[in-house]
């Protein structure tokens, strides 16, 4: 591989990641709009994975029909889909009641949770500076959560649940590695997410929980929006997996914060939601702490690489 090709791959990865992070909040805005129209978060989540499957399965069958049957890590891929579905359900339930920007701000405790779990379960060394950044980040999260908790109660903790489930999902991505193609991974996630949410809908509806009310889109543009929801989910996450195979995590992780920008714009344009000054303070603290952790991880990786080179 030439030097120009090796440089262009990380750049391509960063461009793909940035585009995906700008577009993905459209999916969450659709979920919030569908809640306004009376559709339950459970039903929206089911359609999200069903239409993701509808979008990716034909493509997989056309390009590589045997790869689904011969997936190298089928059960891990299916578990990955279940975790993603549970995380999406928590997120969609949150956006039903809370402003988009608030939900995203609280959700971005995810880098802190990932760092903590890496230290506890993978034995990764986390120095006092990163632990300090985690503590500061949680203070920022509390600044955002506190007024939301007064307004929405335990619902304001749903983004934290989503962040925890998505952290487990990211751990599985590490375990799966590059054994299966991104298209296989997304298709199997669609299968698992659809089945999981179908069962969850039946149980939740049977228990009388309104967050699991079952319904069909009764109007034309509602069906179009749900298909768009599944399409954005399937194809954007497919591109995210592609981006992580073109560029290292340390380069791509900061682009996740583009979601807050996009979500704030969409929340204001569509729902007239705009963060208060105190919530902006919390958002700035969370983003700054998260970027510091990412920078420290990148610095540690560089030092480790230099040490390995010196040993050789």
N, C-alpha and C positions, 0 to 999 in steps of 0.2 A: 504493500500500500504506500502510495506517495505521501509526502508531508502535507500537500494541499488537501488530499482526501482525508487524512487524519484530523486536520483542522476543521474541515467542513462538516464532518459528522457531529461533533459537539454543538456546532452552531446550528445545524439543522435540528438537533434535539431541543435546543433552547427555544428556537422559533416555534416548533411544534407545541412545546409545553406552554409557552406564552399564549398562543392562540387558543389552546384547549382551556386554559384557566379563565380566559375572557368569555368563552362561549358557554362553559358548563353551568354558570349561575342562571342562564336562560332556562335550563331544565328545572331548577328550583323555583324560579318565578312562575313557570307553568304549573308546578305542583301547588303553589300558593293560590294561583288564580282558580284552579280546579276546586280547591277547598272553598273559595268564595262562591263557587257555583253549586256547592253542596256535596261534592264527592269526598268521601272519607280518605284520610291518609293511607290506610291499609289498601283500599282499592286503587288509589293512584300508584302506590308502590308496586302492586301486582301488575298493573298495565305497563309500568316503567320497564320491568324485567320481561314481560311477555312480548312487548314490541321490540325490545332489544334482541330477543331471541328470533323474532320474525325478520329482523334486519340482518343478523349475522349468520344464521343457519343456512339460508340459501347461498350466501357468498361462500361459506365453508364447503358446502356440498358441491359447488361448482368448481372451486379451486383445488380442494384436496379432500374428497369424500371419505377416504379411509383414515384420515388423521384423527377424527373424532373417536372412532372405534379403537384405534391404537394409541390413544393418549397415554403418555408415560406416567402421569400422576393424576389419574382421574378423580380419586377420592379427595385429594387435596384441592383440586380445582373446584369440585362440587362444594366442599366446605368453604372455600373462598367465596363462592357465590352466595351461600347462606349468610355468611358474615356481612357481605356487602348489602344483601337485602335487609338484614336487621338494622344495619347502620342507616340505610336509606329511609327505612320506616321511621326511625327516631328523628331523622332530619326533617322529613316531610311533615311529621306530626308537629315539630317545633315551628316550622314556617307557617303552618296553619294559623298559629296564634301570635307569633312574634315577627317583628320586622326582619327582613332578609339580612341586612347588615349586622344586626345583633346576633343572629344565629351563627353567621359565619365567624364573627369575632370570637364568640365563645368556643366554637368548633376548633379554632386554631390553637387550642391547648394540645392538639394532636402531636406536634413536634416535641413537646415537653414529655408527653406520655411515652412516645417512641424512645426518647433518650433514657427515661427511667427504666423501661422494660428491657432495653438493650443492656443496661448496666446490671439489672437483676438476673436476667435469664440467659444473656449471651456472654456475660463476663466482660463486657466492654468497659474500659477505664474511663470514668467521668471525673474530671478534676473539679476543684472547688469553684472555679470561675463558671463552669457550665451549671453546677448545682445552684449557684447564685442566680444565674440567668433564668433557670427554671422557677426559682422562688419568686423572682420579680415578674416573670410571665404570668404566674398564677395570681399575683396581686392585680395585674392588669385584667385578668379574666374576672376576678371578683368585682372590680370596678364596673365591668359591663354587666355581670350577673346580678349584682345587688338590686338596682332599680327594677330589672326584669323580674327578679324573684318576688318583689313586692307586688308587681302587677299580675304575674302569671303563675306564681307558686312553683311547684315541682316541675312544671312544664319547661321552665328556664334551664333545667339541668339536662334536658333531652339532648342538646348539642354536645354535652360532655359525654353522655352515653354513646352518641354517634362517634365521637372522636376515639373513645376507647375501643369500640368495635372495629373502626377503620384501622386502628393501630394493629389489632390482631390480624386484620386482612393484609396489611403491609408485611407483617411477619411471615405470613403464608406465601406472599409473593417472593420473599427471600428464599423460603424453603423450596418452592417450585423451581426457581431460577429460570433457565432458558430451555428446560426440558421439552416444553410444548410451545407452539407458536402463539402469538397474541390472539389470533383469530380463534384458535381452539379454546384458549383460556376464557375469552369473552363469551363464546357460545355456551360453554359449560357453565359459566356464571349465570347466563340467561336461563338455562334449564333449571339449575338449582334454585335460583331466586324465584322463578315462576312457581315451582312446586312448593317451596317454603311459604311463599306469600299466599298461595291457594289454600294451604292447610291453615295458616294463621287467620285468614279471612273466615273460614268455616268455624274455627274455634271461637274467635273474637265475636263474630256475629251471633253465634249460638249463646254466648255469655251476655249478650245485650250491650256490648261496648260500642258506642257510636263511632269510635275511631276505626271500626272494622265493618261499617255498614256496606253492604254489597249493592252495586248499582251498575248500570250501563250508561255510557254517554248518550243523552237523549237529544243531542243537537249536533249538526254537521261539523261545526268548527271545533266542538269538544273532541270529537273523534280525531280530527286533524291534529289538534294540540297533543293528544295522547300519543299518536304515532310519532310526532315530532319529538316528544319527550323520550320515547324509547330509542329513536334514531340518534339523538344527541348523546344519550347515555352509551349506546353501543359503540358508535364510531369514535366519539371523543375519548372514551377510556381505552379503546383500541389504539388510538394515536398516543395516549399517555404511556402505555406499555412500550410502544415503539420508541418514544422519546427517551425512556429510561435505558433502552438498549443502544442508543446512539451517544448518550452523554452520561457522565457520572451523576449520582444523586446530589453531590455537593453543589454542582452547577445548576441543577434543575429545581431543587427545593425552594429557593427564594421566589420562584415564579408562582408558587401556590398562593402567595399573598395578592396576586392580581385578582383573585376571586372576590376579595373584599371590595375592591374598586368597582368591579362589574356589578356586584350585588347591591352596592350602595346606589349606583346610578339607576339600576332597574327598579329597586325598591322605591326610589323617589319618583321616577317617571310613571310607574304603573300603580303604586299604592300610596304615594305621597308620604312614605316613611323616610325619615332622615335622622341619623344618630344625634343625640344631644351632646353638648360639649363634654360632659363627664364620660360618655361612652366613647367619644373620639379619643379622649385621654387614655382610656383602657385599651382601645384598638392600637394606638401608637406604642404603648408599653408592650403589648403582646407581640406586635410585629417586630419591634426593636429587639426584644429578648429572643424571639425565634431566629431572627437573622444572625444574632450573635452566636447562638448555639450552632447554626449551620456553618458560620465562619470558623468556629473553634474545631468543628469536626473536619472541615476541609484542611485546616492547618495541621491537625493531628495526623490525618492521612498523608499529607505531604511529608511530614517529618518521618513517619514510618517508612515511606517509600525511599527517602534519602538514606535512612539507616540501613535498609536492605541493600541498596546500591553500594553503600560504603563497605558492607560485609563482603560483597562479591569482589 
